[in-house]
Structure formats: structure tokens, C-alpha cells
Amino acid sequence: MLQRAAALAAGHQQHRPGTLYVVATPIGNLADITLRAIHILGRVDAVACEDTRVGAQLLGHLGLHKPLLALHAHNEREAAQAVLARLAAGESVACISDAGTPAVSDPGAVVVQLAAAAGHPVVPLPGPSSALAALSAAGDTQAGGFCFAGFLPAKGAERRTALLALLADRRAQVLFEAPHRIADLLTALAANATERQVTVCRELTKQFESIVTLAAAEGPAWLAADPNHGRGEFVLVLHGLPALAVDESSLPEATLRTLRVLLRELPLKQAVALAAELSGAPRNALYQRALDEQRSAPG
């Protein structure tokens, strides 16, 4: 019945031979798999898995049995050759990770790159993503876009350098962290991001899922309050900072001359966009100055 429902939902799509399908799989809750993913996993000739045991378990839940190819962080370039050989023979292969979307902090990027370079179609099947799930639950009204940081370096100066670079960005930051390093990360955020909030997501979509938003300074106390707070897989959203106000009167005179010339020849929005590209000045400040210029122009 499940296969039939998937075929009815996605069976109208064309399937070219020799295609690599990049298939997102559940991050904890099996019910999150898409009908399209079920349909494609049923059609392909083989499945490249981060862990063949995990892949076999997923396919078994779906009533599917396919040849499985091990493709993980330690053998990806070598294993990709087996995938390419199948694609060259006209077979289709699905690439899956243990959870979530392949090639995003998980294996898959190498085989995608090589398959595309060899001229094989690469088709993404969107679906579960812990990063986007965390962002959607963070309710960050200051985000202004976001940066996916993934896992920071494990330790030492490299970790601190990466963290400081991340904190210098005013956008929301999405991080992954292992349970044995979560205390270190929350302590670092408490010390260096006192003006920001953080959403801590633990065991997303699983039975013991928890999501809490608090001031970054409160992170260590929250973690220490309950031993269960330190267990599981973590995704953190370091909330963004409000955009800096820019005084449009401080714009350099050369930039203002450029803006005035462009306003004589182009519509306002196009002139502002081009002036921002040419000068590197903030677009919002240029836009406000352009409005002022138009209001003060002789009627």
C-alpha cells in the first residue's frame, strides 16, 4: 500500500537512466520520509549508504531490498568509483546518509561532484533537515539570513578561531554538536555572545525531543540543571543580531556623486543597487539618501 501511494504521488515524473539521486532520509522519525523518496528508493538499482546497516534497516521498514554500497567519510572517493561504474552502465543509484540530507555535514559531496563531472544527471530529493528544523523552531526575528556552520573543529586554537569568526557574523548561525562537547560550546557562547539568544535543540523529531530558547549566558546553567539535558544529538541556533543602523549622512562624497549620476539615468531601485555594487556602501543607507535626493530635487 505504501509503495502504491508513493507511485501515485510521484510516478508521473520521468526517470533518466544513469541518474544519481541524492535522497534525504528521516533524522529520527520514520514518518518524515517523503512519498517521492519511497518511490525513488523502490526504483533505483542500488543504494549508496553512509552505513549499510542503517540503510538496510530503513529499506526494510519500507519493504524494499536493494544492493547496498558502503559510501562513508573514510572511503568516499574510492566508493564513488563503484557508483560511477553503475551510472555509466545505465543504472540509477540513490545516495543516502544515516539521517538527513547527504552532502551536508555527511558524506555525499564527493560522489555528487564526480557524477556531475562525468555528465550524469544528479537529482536532489529534498526532505528532512535538522538544520532547517531547528531554524523553524527558533523563531529568530533578527536572523536576516543564516549561516550553516555545522560542527566546529574539535579542540584547541582552531576551534576558538572558528568560534570567534562565527560570532563576528551578525546572521543566525546553525551549529551541530556532540554530547561530549556541548558543555564546552555552551560555556564559550555564554562568555562570548552575552547579547545573543540561543535555541538548543536536542534529539529533534525523536521521542525525547526538547527545544529551548534562552539567553546565551544562561546555557551552562540550563545544561547543569538536568542530566538529561546533556544527552542526545544537538543542533543549536545562535540567534542573529539586529542590523546595524547606518547614518546615511556619513556616506563618502565620491559615493554620493556616483549615486546622483545613476539617479539621473536609472530608476531609483536600479540606481541604488548599482551604486551599492560599485562603492560597497550599505544599500539601505544609499536607498534612504536616494529618497532624500529625489524629494529635494526641483519640481
N, C-alpha and C positions, 0 to 999 in steps of 0.2 A: 504494500500500500504506500509506504514511504517513497519507494523508487518511482511508483506511478505518479504520485503527486509532484515529485521533482521533475519528471519528464514532461508533465502537463505544463508546469510553470516555465521550464527553460528549454524544452525540446525543440522550439521553433528556431533556435539560434543555429547558425552554421558552424561547423567544426572542420577546420582545415587539417589535413594530415601533417604530421611533423610539428605539432604545436606544443609549446611548454606552457602549462597552466600554473600560475602562482596562486595557490588556494589558501585563504585564511581559514583557520580552524578555531574551535572554541577555546577560550582562555580558562575555562573551568566548568562552565555549564553547557552540557552537550546540546541542550535545546537551542543554543545560539547559532548552531550551524545553519547555513542558508540552503534553501532548496536547490539553488544553482550549484553550490559546492557538492551536494549529494549527487546531482545529475552528472557533473563532470567526473567526479571520482568513480562513478559507475561506468563511464565511457572510456577513460584513458586505458592505455596498455600497461602502464606501470606507474608506481608512485615513489618518488624520491623523498625519504623521510629523514628528519633530524635524528630520530631514534626509531628503528624499525619496530621495536616492541610497542611503543606508544602508537605508531602508525597502524600496526596490526589491530590494536585494541579499538581504535577509532573506527576502522573499516569494519571490524566485527560487529560493533554496535549498529552499523548501518546495513548489515547483511551483505557486505562486499568482501571479495577476496581478489587481490591483485598481487603481481610480483612487486616486491619492495626493494628499493635500492637505498643503502645507507649513505646519507649525504649530510655530514656534520662539520663542525668547526675545524676538526683535525684532518679531514680528508677531502674537503670540498672541491679543491681544484682537480684532484685525481678522480674523484667520483663523478665530477661533471663530464668527464670524457665518456663514461658509460651512458650518461643521459644523452649526450650529443650523438653518440652512435645510434641510439634508438630513434632520435629525432631524424637523423639522416636516412634511416631506413623507412621513414614514413609513419613511425609510431608517434602517439601523443603521450606525454608524461606530465603528471601533476607533481608539483613541488610543495611540500607541506613542512611546517615546523611542529614542534611538540605542542605549541599553543600560540594562537595569534597569527600575525601576518609574516610570512617568510621575508627575509632580507631586511627586516627592521629589528636590529639587535639579535637576530637569529640568522642561521645560515640561509643561503639562497641568492645573495647578490652576485656571487661569482658565476654560478650556473646561468643566471639571467643574463649577465654581461656576455658570456661566451655564446649562449644560444642566439642572442640578438646579433652578435658579430658574425655568426655563421649564417645569418639570413633566415633563421627560424622564427615564426610568429611567437611572441610572448604575450600571453593574455592574463591580466590580473583578475582575480575573483575577490572583490572586497568583502570584508566581514569583520569578525571580532578583532578589536584592537584595545589593549589595556591602556595605551596612552590616550586615545580618544575617549574611552570610557571614563578615565579619571578627569580629563578636561571637562567633560559634560557634567560631571557631578561637582566640580569645583565652584561653579557659579562665579567665575572671576570676571567682574565687570571692568577691570582695569587691564585686561590681557593685551589688547592691541596687537593681536597675533601671538604666536607662541614659538618656542624653540624646543625641539626634541633633543635632550641631552643624553638619554639612555643611562647606561652605567658609567659612573665616574671611574677613573683609574683606582686601583685597589688601595694604594697606600702611598705614603711618602710625599715628597715635594711635587711630584707630578699630579697627585690628587688635589693638593692645595692650590696649585696653579690653575687647574681646570675649574675648581670651585670658584675661585676669585674671578676668573673670566666669565663664568656663568652669572655671577652676582652683578657684574658690570652691565649686563643686558637688562633693560627695563621690561622686556616682554616676559610673559609667563614662561616658566621652564618646566619641562616634564622629565622626571628622573626615575630610573629604576634603581632598586637597592636590595641587596641580600639581607636576610635577617641578622647575620652576624656583624653587619656593618651599619645597621640602621641607627644604633645609638650614636656612633661616630658622626653620621651625617646630620642627625637632628641637633647634636651638640654644636657642630660647625655652623649650621643655619641659625641657631639661637644666638651665636656670638657675632655673626657677620651680616645677618639680614633682619635686624631688630625691627625695621619698619615694615616688614612684609608679612603676609599671611602664607600659610602652607596648608594644603589639603593632603592628608595622609590616607591613602587607600590600601587596604590590606585584604588579600585573598579576594580580589574582585571576581564577582559572579559565582563564587563558591559558597558553601553552606555557612561558613563563619565570616563572611564579608563584613568589613567595617570601613566606614568613611567618616573622617572627622576633619573639620577645618578650624584652625586655631592660629593665633599669632605664632610666628616662628620662634619667638623667645620662650613659648610655653611647651615646645616639642619635647624636651628632655623630661619634664615633669609628667607629661601625658604618658610617655613611654614607661616611666618608672611606676606609674600608678597601678598597673595590672600586668602580670607576667605574660598574659595572652597578647598584649599589645605588641610584643616583640616577635611574634610567631607568624610565619607565612611569607608570602611574596608581596613586595611593596612597590607601589607606584606613587610618586609624590608630585604634586603640582605646587611649585613655588610661584605664588601669585605675582602678577605684573605690578608695576608702579605707574601712577598717573603720568601722562605725558608732560614733559617739562613745558612750562609756559615760555614763549619766546617773544621778546619785545621787538615788534616789527620796526620800531624806530632805530634799532641798533643795526639794521642791515647795512652792509658796506655800500658806499656811494656807487661803486662800479656795478654792483648787483642791481641797484635801483635804476641806473641808466639802461642796463640790459632789459630790465622789466618794462620800462617805459617804451623802448623801441619795439619790443614784441607786442605790447598792448595796442600800438598804432596799426599793426598789421594783422593781428590774430584775435580770435575770440578770447575772452578772459581766461577760461579754464586751460585752453591750449597754451596761452602765453605763460601762465603760471607754471604749468608742467615743464615747459621748455626752459624757463628761467631757472627752475629748481635743478634741472639736469645740468645746465651749463655752469651754474655757480656753486651747487652743493648746499645752498641755503635751504632752511626748512620750508616746506611747501605751505604750511598753514600761515606762517608769517608773510610769505610772498602773496598769498591769496588775500589776506587782510589788507596789505599795502595796496594791492591792485584795486580792491574795492574803494579804498580811500582816494586813490588816484582818479578813478572814474567819477566819484562824487564831486571832487574838486575841479574837474575839467570844465572849461567854459561850455555853456549850454549850446 
